[in-house]
Amino acid sequence: MYVNADEGLHRAYVESLIATNAPSEVTDGKGYFKIRRDPRITRVGRLIRRTSLDELPQLLNVLRGEMSLVGPRPALPYEVEKYAPWQRARLRALPGITGLWQVYGRSRVDFDGTVRLDLEYIERASLWLDLKLLLLTIPAVLSGAGAD
C-alpha cells in the first residue's frame, strides 16, 4: 500500500457491505469483498495480493497462538461495530487464515453468506475438516478465485 493510505475508504466500503449485505462495487456480475482496483495499493502490492503472499505474515500470528490456520477471518474493530447480534457469533472462534468462506465462497457470497459459512465452520470444526480446508485452499489460491 502507499504510505499514508486513506483508511476511511476501506471503512466506508466495509460499512456499506455490512449495511446493505451486498458489495458496494460490483463488476462483471460478481460481488467482491476487496475493493476492486483499490487506489491505496501499489502495483507490487496488487501482485502480492493476487498471489496471496500478503497472508504469509499471519503465520507469525498462528505461531503466537493469536490465530489458527483454519477459522473465520479476523474482523476489524469498525467492522464488528456494525455487526447484527447474530453476526457476532462468528467471534466465538479463533480467527484463521483460511476457512469455508475462502474455499467455497470467496467472492460469490454476500456478507451474511460469509458469516453463515463461518458459523457453519464453528459448528462443524474438526481436525478432518481443517485438513480438508487446508488442502482445498491451495487450488483456491492458485486459481486466483476472488483475487483483486
DSSP file (Angstrom, degrees, kcal/mol; ACC not computed):
  #  RESIDUE AA STRUCTURE BP1 BP2  ACC     N-H-->O    O-->H-N    N-H-->O    O-->H-N    TCO  KAPPA ALPHA  PHI   PSI    X-CA   Y-CA   Z-CA
    1    1 A M              0   0    0      0, 0.0    40,-0.3     0, 0.0     2,-0.1   0.000 360.0 360.0 360.0 157.1    0.0    0.0    0.0
    2    2 A Y    >   -     0   0    0     38,-2.8     3,-1.3     1,-0.1     2,-0.1  -0.438 360.0 -93.0 -71.3 150.8    1.0    3.6   -0.4
    3    3 A V  T 3  S+     0   0    0      1,-0.3    -1,-0.1    -2,-0.1     0, 0.0  -0.403 111.5  12.7 -62.4 139.7    2.4    5.4    2.6
    4    4 A N  T 3  S-     0   0    0      1,-0.2    -1,-0.3    -2,-0.1    -2,-0.1   0.802  87.7-179.3  60.4  32.9   -0.4    7.2    4.5
    5    5 A A    <   -     0   0    0     -3,-1.3     2,-0.6     1,-0.1    -1,-0.2  -0.349  37.5 -99.8 -62.3 144.4   -3.1    5.4    2.5
    6    6 A D    >>  -     0   0    0      1,-0.2     3,-0.8     2,-0.1     4,-0.6  -0.559  31.2-170.1 -74.2 110.3   -6.6    6.6    3.5
    7    7 A E  H 3> S+     0   0    0     -2,-0.6     4,-2.4     1,-0.2     3,-0.3   0.769  80.4  74.5 -68.2 -25.4   -8.2    4.0    5.9
    8    8 A G  H 3> S+     0   0    0      1,-0.2     4,-2.5     2,-0.2    -1,-0.2   0.813  87.5  59.8 -59.2 -32.4  -11.5    5.8    5.5
    9    9 A L  H <> S+     0   0    0     -3,-0.8     4,-1.8     2,-0.2    -1,-0.2   0.936 110.0  40.8 -61.8 -47.3  -12.0    4.3    2.0
   10   10 A H  H  X S+     0   0    0     -4,-0.6     4,-2.8    -3,-0.3     5,-0.2   0.901 113.2  54.4 -69.2 -40.7  -11.9    0.8    3.4
   11   11 A R  H  X S+     0   0    0     -4,-2.4     4,-2.6     1,-0.2     5,-0.2   0.932 109.9  46.7 -58.5 -46.9  -14.0    1.7    6.4
   12   12 A A  H  X S+     0   0    0     -4,-2.5     4,-2.2     1,-0.2    -1,-0.2   0.887 112.4  51.2 -62.8 -39.1  -16.8    3.1    4.2
   13   13 A Y  H  X S+     0   0    0     -4,-1.8     4,-2.5    -5,-0.2    11,-0.2   0.936 112.0  45.3 -63.4 -47.8  -16.6    0.1    2.0
   14   14 A V  H  X S+     0   0    0     -4,-2.8     4,-2.4     2,-0.2     5,-0.2   0.914 112.6  51.0 -64.2 -43.7  -16.9   -2.4    4.9
   15   15 A E  H  X S+     0   0    0     -4,-2.6     4,-2.6    -5,-0.2    -1,-0.2   0.902 112.3  46.9 -61.9 -40.5  -19.8   -0.4    6.5
   16   16 A S  H  X S+     0   0    0     -4,-2.2     4,-2.4    -5,-0.2     6,-0.4   0.909 110.3  53.3 -65.7 -42.5  -21.6   -0.3    3.2
   17   17 A L  H  X>S+     0   0    0     -4,-2.5     4,-1.1     1,-0.2     5,-0.7   0.916 114.9  40.0 -58.5 -46.5  -21.1   -4.0    2.6
   18   18 A I  H  <5S+     0   0    0     -4,-2.4    -2,-0.2     2,-0.2    -1,-0.2   0.920 115.7  50.5 -71.4 -44.2  -22.5   -4.9    6.1
   19   19 A A  H  <5S+     0   0    0     -4,-2.6    -2,-0.2    -5,-0.2    -1,-0.2   0.870 123.7  28.6 -64.2 -38.3  -25.4   -2.4    5.9
   20   20 A T  H  <5S-     0   0    0     -4,-2.4    -1,-0.2     2,-0.3    -2,-0.2   0.529  96.9-131.7-100.7  -7.2  -26.6   -3.5    2.5
   21   21 A N  T  <5S+     0   0    0     -4,-1.1    -3,-0.2    -5,-0.3    -4,-0.1   0.809  80.9  88.5  56.0  31.2  -25.5   -7.1    2.7
   22   22 A A  S   <S-     0   0    0     -5,-0.7    -2,-0.3    -6,-0.4    -1,-0.2  -0.984  90.0 -92.8-151.1 148.4  -24.0   -6.5   -0.8
   23   23 A P        -     0   0    0      0, 0.0    10,-0.1     0, 0.0    -9,-0.1  -0.314  28.4-132.3 -61.2 146.1  -20.6   -5.3   -2.0
   24   24 A S  S    S+     0   0    0    -11,-0.2     2,-0.4     8,-0.2     9,-0.1   0.678  94.9  42.4 -75.9 -15.5  -20.5   -1.6   -2.7
   25   25 A E        -     0   0    0      7,-0.3     7,-0.8   -12,-0.1     2,-0.4  -0.996  68.5-174.6-132.2 130.1  -18.9   -2.2   -6.0
   26   26 A V  E     +A   31   0A   0     -2,-0.4     2,-0.3     5,-0.1     5,-0.2  -0.987   5.7 175.1-125.2 129.4  -19.9   -4.9   -8.5
   27   27 A T  E >   +A   30   0A   0      3,-1.3     3,-2.4    -2,-0.4    -2,-0.0  -0.953  66.2   5.5-130.1 153.2  -18.1   -5.7  -11.7
   28   28 A D  T 3  S-     0   0    0     -2,-0.3    -1,-0.1     1,-0.3     3,-0.1   0.755 125.6 -65.3  43.3  35.4  -18.7   -8.5  -14.2
   29   29 A G  T 3  S+     0   0    0      1,-0.2     2,-0.3    -3,-0.1    -1,-0.3   0.473 113.3 103.1  78.5   1.1  -21.8   -9.6  -12.4
   30   30 A K  E <   -A   27   0A   0     -3,-2.4    -3,-1.3    79,-0.0     2,-0.3  -0.838  65.0-129.5-116.7 154.1  -19.9  -10.7   -9.2
   31   31 A G  E     -A   26   0A   0     76,-0.7     2,-0.4    -2,-0.3    -5,-0.1  -0.712  21.0-155.7 -96.0 153.9  -19.5   -9.1   -5.8
   32   32 A Y        -     0   0    0     -7,-0.8    -7,-0.3    -2,-0.3    -8,-0.2  -0.994  19.7-156.7-134.9 139.0  -16.2   -8.6   -4.2
   33   33 A F  S    S+     0   0    0     -2,-0.4     2,-0.4   113,-0.1    -1,-0.1   0.619  85.2  66.5 -87.8 -14.7  -15.1   -8.2   -0.6
   34   34 A K  S    S-     0   0    0    112,-0.2     2,-0.3   -11,-0.0    -2,-0.0  -0.844 102.9-101.1 -99.9 145.3  -11.9   -6.5   -1.5
   35   35 A I    >   -     0   0    0     -2,-0.4     3,-1.0     1,-0.1     2,-0.2  -0.500  41.1-122.4 -65.3 123.5  -12.2   -3.1   -3.1
   36   36 A R  T 3  S+     0   0    0     -2,-0.3    -1,-0.1     1,-0.3   112,-0.1  -0.485  91.2   1.9 -70.3 136.4  -11.7   -3.6   -6.8
   37   37 A R  T 3  S-     0   0    0    111,-0.4    -1,-0.3    -2,-0.2    -2,-0.0   0.909  89.5-156.7  52.2  47.3   -8.8   -1.6   -8.2
   38   38 A D    X   -     0   0    0     -3,-1.0     3,-1.6     1,-0.2    -1,-0.2  -0.361   9.9-149.8 -58.0 117.9   -8.1   -0.2   -4.7
   39   39 A P  T 3  S+     0   0    0      0, 0.0    -1,-0.2     0, 0.0   -37,-0.1   0.612  91.4  67.3 -70.0  -9.5   -6.3    3.1   -5.2
   40   40 A R  T 3  S+     0   0    0    -34,-0.1   -38,-2.8   -39,-0.1     2,-0.4   0.613  87.3  83.5 -82.3 -11.7   -4.4    2.6   -2.0
   41   41 A I  S <  S-     0   0    0     -3,-1.6     2,-0.0   -40,-0.3     5,-0.0  -0.784  71.9-137.5-103.9 133.9   -2.5   -0.4   -3.3
   42   42 A T     >  -     0   0    0     -2,-0.4     4,-2.1     1,-0.1     5,-0.1  -0.238  32.0-102.1 -75.6 170.2    0.7   -0.2   -5.4
   43   43 A R  H  > S+     0   0    0      2,-0.2     4,-1.7     1,-0.2     5,-0.1   0.912 126.3  47.7 -60.3 -43.3    1.4   -2.4   -8.5
   44   44 A V  H  > S+     0   0    0      1,-0.2     4,-2.5     2,-0.2    -1,-0.2   0.905 109.3  54.7 -63.9 -40.4    3.7   -4.6   -6.5
   45   45 A G  H  > S+     0   0    0      1,-0.2     4,-2.5     2,-0.2    -2,-0.2   0.871 104.4  53.9 -60.5 -38.1    1.0   -4.8   -3.8
   46   46 A R  H  X S+     0   0    0     -4,-2.1     4,-2.8     2,-0.2    -1,-0.2   0.910 109.5  48.0 -63.0 -42.0   -1.6   -6.0   -6.3
   47   47 A L  H  X S+     0   0    0     -4,-1.7     4,-1.8     2,-0.2     6,-0.3   0.918 111.1  50.6 -63.7 -43.5    0.8   -8.8   -7.4
   48   48 A I  H  <>S+     0   0    0     -4,-2.5     5,-1.7     1,-0.2     6,-1.0   0.908 114.0  44.8 -62.6 -41.9    1.4   -9.7   -3.7
   49   49 A R  H ><5S+     0   0    0     -4,-2.5     3,-1.5     3,-0.2    -2,-0.2   0.920 109.5  55.1 -66.7 -44.0   -2.4   -9.8   -3.1
   50   50 A R  H 3<5S+     0   0    0     -4,-2.8    -1,-0.2     1,-0.3    -2,-0.2   0.846 113.6  41.4 -59.8 -34.2   -3.2  -11.7   -6.3
   51   51 A T  T 3<5S-     0   0    0     -4,-1.8    -1,-0.3    -5,-0.2    -2,-0.2   0.398 110.0-124.1 -93.2   2.1   -0.7  -14.5   -5.2
   52   52 A S  T X 5S+     0   0    0     -3,-1.5     3,-1.6    -4,-0.2     4,-0.3   0.650  70.7 133.7  62.7  18.2   -2.0  -14.4   -1.6
   53   53 A L  G > < +     0   0    0     -5,-1.7     3,-1.3    -6,-0.3    -4,-0.2   0.734  59.1  73.8 -66.9 -20.3    1.6  -13.7   -0.4
   54   54 A D  G 3  S+     0   0    0     -6,-1.0    -1,-0.3     1,-0.3     4,-0.2   0.644  88.4  61.9 -67.3 -12.4    0.1  -11.0    1.8
   55   55 A E  G X  S+     0   0    0     -3,-1.6     3,-1.5     1,-0.2     4,-0.3   0.671  80.1  85.2 -84.8 -18.0   -1.3  -13.7    4.0
   56   56 A L  T X  S+     0   0    0     -3,-1.3     3,-2.1    -4,-0.3     4,-0.4   0.852  79.8  60.4 -57.3 -40.7    2.2  -15.1    4.9
   57   57 A P  T >> S+     0   0    0      0, 0.0     3,-1.4     0, 0.0     4,-0.7   0.774  91.7  70.7 -59.9 -22.0    2.9  -12.7    7.9
   58   58 A Q  H <> S+     0   0    0     -3,-1.5     4,-1.8     1,-0.3    -2,-0.2   0.705  80.0  74.9 -67.7 -17.3   -0.2  -14.2    9.5
   59   59 A L  H <> S+     0   0    0     -3,-2.1     4,-2.5    -4,-0.3    -1,-0.3   0.847  90.5  57.2 -61.0 -32.0    1.7  -17.4   10.1
   60   60 A L  H <> S+     0   0    0     -3,-1.4     4,-1.8    -4,-0.4    -1,-0.2   0.901 104.2  51.5 -63.5 -39.7    3.5  -15.4   12.9
   61   61 A N  H  <>S+     0   0    0     -4,-0.7     5,-2.3     2,-0.2     6,-1.2   0.875 109.3  50.8 -63.2 -36.7    0.1  -14.8   14.5
   62   62 A V  H ><5S+     0   0    0     -4,-1.8     3,-1.4     4,-0.2    -2,-0.2   0.933 109.1  50.1 -65.4 -45.8   -0.5  -18.6   14.3
   63   63 A L  H 3<5S+     0   0    0     -4,-2.5    -1,-0.2     1,-0.3    -2,-0.2   0.827 110.0  51.1 -62.6 -31.7    2.8  -19.4   15.9
   64   64 A R  T 3<5S-     0   0    0     -4,-1.8    -1,-0.3    -5,-0.2    -2,-0.2   0.515 116.5-115.7 -82.2  -5.4    2.0  -16.9   18.7
   65   65 A G  T < 5S+     0   0    0     -3,-1.4    -3,-0.2    -4,-0.4    -2,-0.1   0.590  87.4 113.9  82.7  10.5   -1.4  -18.5   19.3
   66   66 A E  S   <S+     0   0    0     -5,-2.3     2,-0.3    -6,-0.2    -4,-0.2   0.679  81.8  20.9 -86.0 -19.6   -3.3  -15.4   18.2
   67   67 A M  S    S-     0   0    0     -6,-1.2     2,-0.3    27,-0.1    29,-0.2  -0.903  70.0-134.9-140.5 166.5   -4.8  -17.1   15.1
   68   68 A S  E     -b   96   0B   0     27,-3.0    29,-1.1    -2,-0.3    30,-0.1  -0.778  27.0-118.3-114.9 164.4   -5.4  -20.6   13.8
   69   69 A L  E    S+     0   0B   0     -2,-0.3    29,-2.1    27,-0.2    28,-0.5   0.886 105.3  35.5 -67.0 -36.6   -4.7  -21.9   10.3
   70   70 A V  E    S+b   98   0B   0     27,-0.2    29,-0.2    26,-0.2    -1,-0.2  -0.963  87.3  82.0-122.9 134.1   -8.4  -22.5    9.8
   71   71 A G  S    S-     0   0    0     27,-2.6    25,-0.2    -2,-0.4    47,-0.0  -0.912  80.4 -39.0 160.5 178.8  -11.2  -20.4   11.2
   72   72 A P  S    S-     0   0    0      0, 0.0    24,-2.8     0, 0.0     3,-0.1  -0.319  71.1 -97.2 -62.0 148.6  -13.2  -17.2   10.4
   73   73 A R        -     0   0    0     22,-0.2    24,-0.1     1,-0.1    25,-0.0  -0.356  49.0 -92.9 -63.6 147.4  -11.2  -14.3    9.1
   74   74 A P        -     0   0    0      0, 0.0     2,-0.4     0, 0.0    -1,-0.1  -0.361  42.8-133.8 -62.0 141.5  -10.2  -11.7   11.7
   75   75 A A        -     0   0    0     -3,-0.1     3,-0.0    16,-0.0     0, 0.0  -0.771   9.9-125.5-100.2 143.2  -12.6   -8.9   12.0
   76   76 A L    >>  -     0   0    0     -2,-0.4     4,-2.3     1,-0.1     3,-1.0  -0.596  24.7-118.0 -81.3 146.7  -11.7   -5.2   12.1
   77   77 A P  H 3> S+     0   0    0      0, 0.0     4,-1.8     0, 0.0    -1,-0.1   0.889 115.8  49.8 -53.8 -42.7  -13.0   -3.2   15.1
   78   78 A Y  H 34 S+     0   0    0      1,-0.2     4,-0.4     2,-0.2    -3,-0.0   0.732 109.7  53.3 -71.9 -18.8  -15.0   -0.9   12.9
   79   79 A E  H X4 S+     0   0    0     -3,-1.0     3,-1.3     2,-0.2     4,-0.4   0.921 106.6  50.5 -73.7 -47.4  -16.5   -3.9   11.2
   80   80 A V  H >< S+     0   0    0     -4,-2.3     3,-1.4     1,-0.3    -2,-0.2   0.843 100.2  65.2 -61.4 -34.6  -17.6   -5.5   14.5
   81   81 A E  T 3< S+     0   0    0     -4,-1.8    -1,-0.3     1,-0.3    -2,-0.2   0.799 104.5  46.4 -56.5 -29.2  -19.3   -2.2   15.5
   82   82 A K  T <  S+     0   0    0     -3,-1.3    -1,-0.3    -4,-0.4    -2,-0.2   0.477  87.3 118.3 -94.6  -4.4  -21.7   -2.7   12.5
   83   83 A Y    <   -     0   0    0     -3,-1.4    -3,-0.0    -4,-0.4   -64,-0.0  -0.325  63.6-127.3 -65.6 142.6  -22.5   -6.4   13.2
   84   84 A A    >>  -     0   0    0      1,-0.1     4,-1.1    -2,-0.0     3,-0.9  -0.500  37.9 -99.9 -74.1 158.6  -26.0   -7.5   14.0
   85   85 A P  G >4 S+     0   0    0      0, 0.0     3,-0.6     0, 0.0     4,-0.4   0.878 123.8  51.8 -52.6 -41.8  -26.2   -9.6   17.2
   86   86 A W  G >4 S+     0   0    0      1,-0.2     3,-1.0     2,-0.2     4,-0.2   0.820 104.4  57.8 -66.9 -28.7  -26.3  -13.0   15.3
   87   87 A Q  G X4 S+     0   0    0     -3,-0.9     3,-1.6     1,-0.2    -1,-0.2   0.774  92.1  69.0 -72.1 -25.2  -23.2  -12.0   13.3
   88   88 A R  G X< S+     0   0    0     -4,-1.1     3,-2.1    -3,-0.6    -1,-0.2   0.701  79.1  80.0 -65.7 -18.3  -21.2  -11.5   16.5
   89   89 A A  G X  S+     0   0    0     -3,-1.0     3,-1.7    -4,-0.4    -1,-0.3   0.757  78.6  69.6 -61.5 -23.1  -21.4  -15.3   17.0
   90   90 A R  G X  S+     0   0    0     -3,-1.6     3,-0.8     1,-0.3    -1,-0.3   0.681  86.3  68.1 -68.2 -14.7  -18.5  -15.6   14.4
   91   91 A L  G <  S+     0   0    0     -3,-2.1    -1,-0.3     1,-0.2    -2,-0.2   0.516  77.1  83.7 -81.1  -4.5  -16.2  -14.1   17.0
   92   92 A R  G <  S+     0   0    0     -3,-1.7     2,-0.3    -4,-0.1    -1,-0.2   0.754  84.9  66.4 -68.6 -24.0  -16.5  -17.2   19.3
   93   93 A A  S <  S-     0   0    0     -3,-0.8     3,-0.1    -4,-0.2   -22,-0.1  -0.667  96.2-100.0-101.9 153.8  -13.8  -18.9   17.3
   94   94 A L        -     0   0    0     -2,-0.3   -27,-0.1     1,-0.1    -2,-0.1  -0.510  51.5-107.3 -62.7 131.8  -10.1  -18.1   17.0
   95   95 A P        -     0   0    0      0, 0.0   -27,-3.0     0, 0.0     2,-0.3  -0.262  41.4-159.2 -63.5 153.8   -9.6  -16.3   13.7
   96   96 A G  E     -b   68   0B   0    -24,-2.8   -27,-0.2   -29,-0.2   -26,-0.2  -0.831  30.0-125.0-132.4 169.3   -8.0  -18.2   10.9
   97   97 A I  E    S+     0   0B   0    -29,-1.1     2,-0.3   -28,-0.5   -27,-0.2   0.833  97.0  14.4 -81.1 -35.9   -6.1  -17.7    7.7
   98   98 A T  E     +b   70   0B   0    -29,-2.1   -27,-2.6   -30,-0.1     2,-0.3  -0.892  69.9 144.1-135.4 166.4   -8.4  -19.9    5.7
   99   99 A G     >  -     0   0    0     -2,-0.3     4,-1.8   -29,-0.2     5,-0.2  -0.945  63.5 -53.5-175.3-166.9  -11.9  -21.4    6.1
  100  100 A L  H  >>S+     0   0    0     -2,-0.3     4,-3.4     1,-0.2     5,-0.8   0.903 128.3  52.7 -57.8 -43.3  -15.1  -22.4    4.5
  101  101 A W  I  >>S+     0   0    0      1,-0.2     5,-4.1     3,-0.2     4,-1.5   0.918 108.9  48.5 -62.3 -43.3  -15.6  -18.9    3.0
  102  102 A Q  I  45S+     0   0    0      3,-0.2    -1,-0.2     1,-0.2    -2,-0.2   0.853 121.4  35.7 -66.1 -33.6  -12.2  -18.8    1.4
  103  103 A V  I  <5S+     0   0    0     -4,-1.8    -2,-0.2     3,-0.1    -1,-0.2   0.898 134.8  18.1 -86.9 -44.7  -12.6  -22.3   -0.1
  104  104 A Y  I  <5S+     0   0    0     -4,-3.4    -3,-0.2    -5,-0.2    -2,-0.2   0.682 133.4  28.4-105.2 -20.8  -16.3  -22.4   -1.0
  105  105 A G  I ><< +     0   0    0     -4,-1.5     3,-2.9    -5,-0.8    -3,-0.2   0.865  65.4 143.8-106.2 -57.0  -17.5  -18.8   -1.0
  106  106 A R  G > <S-     0   0    0     -5,-4.1     3,-0.6     1,-0.3    40,-0.1  -0.255  90.2 -15.4  44.4-121.5  -14.7  -16.3   -1.9
  107  107 A S  G 3  S+     0   0    0      1,-0.2   -76,-0.7    -5,-0.1    -1,-0.3   0.247 124.0  81.4 -93.7  13.6  -16.4  -13.6   -4.0
  108  108 A R  G <  S+     0   0    0     -3,-2.9     2,-0.3   -78,-0.1    -1,-0.2   0.477  83.4  63.4 -98.7  -1.8  -19.5  -15.5   -4.7
  109  109 A V  S <  S-     0   0    0     -3,-0.6    -4,-0.0    -4,-0.1     2,-0.0  -0.890  76.3-121.8-123.9 154.2  -21.4  -14.8   -1.5
  110  110 A D     >  -     0   0    0     -2,-0.3     4,-2.0   -88,-0.1   -88,-0.1  -0.194  44.0 -89.3 -80.3-179.3  -22.7  -11.7    0.3
  111  111 A F  H  > S+     0   0    0    -94,-0.3     4,-2.3     1,-0.2     5,-0.2   0.919 128.0  50.0 -61.6 -45.4  -21.7  -10.6    3.8
  112  112 A D  H  > S+     0   0    0      1,-0.2     4,-2.6     2,-0.2    -1,-0.2   0.885 109.2  53.6 -60.9 -37.2  -24.4  -12.6    5.5
  113  113 A G  H  > S+     0   0    0      2,-0.2     4,-2.2     1,-0.2    -1,-0.2   0.881 107.0  51.8 -63.6 -38.0  -23.4  -15.7    3.5
  114  114 A T  H  X S+     0   0    0     -4,-2.0     4,-2.2     2,-0.2    -2,-0.2   0.934 110.7  47.1 -62.0 -46.7  -19.8  -15.2    4.7
  115  115 A V  H  X S+     0   0    0     -4,-2.3     4,-2.6     1,-0.2    -2,-0.2   0.906 110.5  53.1 -63.8 -41.0  -21.0  -15.1    8.3
  116  116 A R  H  X S+     0   0    0     -4,-2.6     4,-2.4     1,-0.2    -1,-0.2   0.904 108.7  49.4 -61.6 -40.4  -23.2  -18.2    7.8
  117  117 A L  H  X S+     0   0    0     -4,-2.2     4,-2.3     2,-0.2    -1,-0.2   0.896 110.7  50.7 -64.6 -39.2  -20.2  -20.1    6.4
  118  118 A D  H  X S+     0   0    0     -4,-2.2     4,-2.3     2,-0.2    -2,-0.2   0.916 111.3  47.7 -62.8 -42.6  -18.1  -19.0    9.4
  119  119 A L  H  X S+     0   0    0     -4,-2.6     4,-2.1     2,-0.2    -2,-0.2   0.874 109.7  53.2 -67.4 -36.6  -20.9  -20.2   11.8
  120  120 A E  H  X S+     0   0    0     -4,-2.4     4,-2.1    -5,-0.2    -1,-0.2   0.919 108.8  50.1 -62.3 -42.3  -21.1  -23.5    9.9
  121  121 A Y  H  X S+     0   0    0     -4,-2.3     4,-1.4     1,-0.2    -2,-0.2   0.939 108.5  52.1 -60.3 -46.2  -17.4  -24.0   10.3
  122  122 A I  H  < S+     0   0    0     -4,-2.3     3,-0.3     1,-0.2    -1,-0.2   0.896 112.9  45.4 -58.0 -41.1  -17.6  -23.2   14.1
  123  123 A E  H  < S+     0   0    0     -4,-2.1    -1,-0.2     1,-0.2    -2,-0.2   0.850 122.4  35.5 -70.6 -34.3  -20.4  -25.9   14.5
  124  124 A R  H  < S+     0   0    0     -4,-2.1     5,-0.2    -5,-0.2    -2,-0.2   0.393  81.6 145.9-101.8   2.1  -18.6  -28.5   12.4
  125  125 A A     <  +     0   0    0     -4,-1.4     2,-0.3    -3,-0.3     3,-0.1  -0.084  16.9 141.3 -50.9 132.1  -15.0  -27.8   13.4
  126  126 A S     >  -     0   0    0      1,-0.1     4,-2.4     0, 0.0     5,-0.2  -0.965  63.9-102.1-160.5 165.6  -12.8  -30.9   13.5
  127  127 A L  H  > S+     0   0    0     -2,-0.3     4,-2.5     1,-0.2     5,-0.2   0.909 121.7  51.1 -60.5 -42.1   -9.3  -32.0   12.6
  128  128 A W  H  > S+     0   0    0      2,-0.2     4,-2.4     1,-0.2    -1,-0.2   0.904 110.0  48.2 -65.4 -41.7  -10.5  -33.7    9.4
  129  129 A L  H  > S+     0   0    0     -5,-0.2     4,-2.7     2,-0.2     5,-0.2   0.920 111.6  51.1 -64.4 -41.9  -12.5  -30.6    8.3
  130  130 A D  H  X S+     0   0    0     -4,-2.4     4,-2.5     2,-0.2    -2,-0.2   0.925 110.9  47.8 -60.3 -45.0   -9.4  -28.4    9.0
  131  131 A L  H  X S+     0   0    0     -4,-2.5     4,-2.2     2,-0.2    -1,-0.2   0.917 112.3  49.9 -62.6 -42.6   -7.2  -30.7    6.9
  132  132 A K  H  X S+     0   0    0     -4,-2.4     4,-2.4     1,-0.2    -2,-0.2   0.929 112.3  46.9 -60.6 -46.2   -9.7  -30.8    4.1
  133  133 A L  H  X S+     0   0    0     -4,-2.7     4,-1.4     1,-0.2    -2,-0.2   0.876 110.1  53.0 -66.5 -37.5   -9.9  -27.0    4.1
  134  134 A L  H  X S+     0   0    0     -4,-2.5     4,-0.8    -5,-0.2    -1,-0.2   0.923 112.3  45.2 -62.6 -42.7   -6.2  -26.6    4.2
  135  135 A L  H >< S+     0   0    0     -4,-2.2     3,-0.5     1,-0.2    -2,-0.2   0.892 113.5  49.2 -67.3 -39.3   -5.8  -28.9    1.1
  136  136 A L  H 3X S+     0   0    0     -4,-2.4     4,-1.4     1,-0.2    -1,-0.2   0.696  99.4  68.2 -74.0 -18.4   -8.6  -27.1   -0.8
  137  137 A T  H 3X S+     0   0    0     -4,-1.4     4,-2.6    -5,-0.2     5,-0.3   0.861  90.1  64.2 -67.1 -34.7   -7.1  -23.7   -0.1
  138  138 A I  H <X S+     0   0    0     -4,-0.8     4,-2.6    -3,-0.5     5,-0.2   0.949 106.6  38.8 -58.8 -54.4   -4.2  -24.5   -2.3
  139  139 A P  H  > S+     0   0    0      0, 0.0     4,-2.4     0, 0.0    -1,-0.2   0.865 113.9  57.0 -65.9 -31.3   -6.2  -24.8   -5.6
  140  140 A A  H  X>S+     0   0    0     -4,-1.4     5,-1.0     2,-0.2     4,-0.6   0.914 112.4  41.2 -62.9 -41.0   -8.4  -21.8   -4.5
  141  141 A V  H ><5S+     0   0    0     -4,-2.6     3,-0.7     2,-0.2    -1,-0.2   0.912 115.0  50.6 -71.4 -43.2   -5.3  -19.6   -4.1
  142  142 A L  H 3<5S+     0   0    0     -4,-2.6    -2,-0.2    -5,-0.3    -1,-0.2   0.841 108.5  52.1 -65.5 -32.7   -3.6  -20.9   -7.3
  143  143 A S  H 3<5S-     0   0    0     -4,-2.4    -1,-0.3    -5,-0.2    -2,-0.2   0.684 103.2-134.7 -77.0 -15.7   -6.8  -20.3   -9.4
  144  144 A G  T X<5 +     0   0    0     -3,-0.7     3,-2.6    -4,-0.6    -3,-0.2   0.675  35.6 177.9  72.5  16.4   -6.9  -16.8   -8.1
  145  145 A A  T 3 <S+     0   0    0     -5,-1.0    -1,-0.2     1,-0.3    -2,-0.1  -0.349  71.4   3.1 -57.7 122.0  -10.6  -17.0   -7.4
  146  146 A G  T 3  S+     0   0    0      1,-0.3    -1,-0.3    -3,-0.1  -112,-0.2   0.471  95.5 147.3  82.7   2.2  -11.7  -13.7   -5.9
  147  147 A A    <         0   0    0     -3,-2.6    -1,-0.3     1,-0.1   -97,-0.1  -0.371 360.0 360.0 -72.7 152.9   -8.3  -12.1   -6.2
  148  148 A D              0   0    0   -102,-0.1  -111,-0.4    -2,-0.1    -1,-0.1   0.449 360.0 360.0 -73.4 360.0   -8.0   -8.4   -6.8
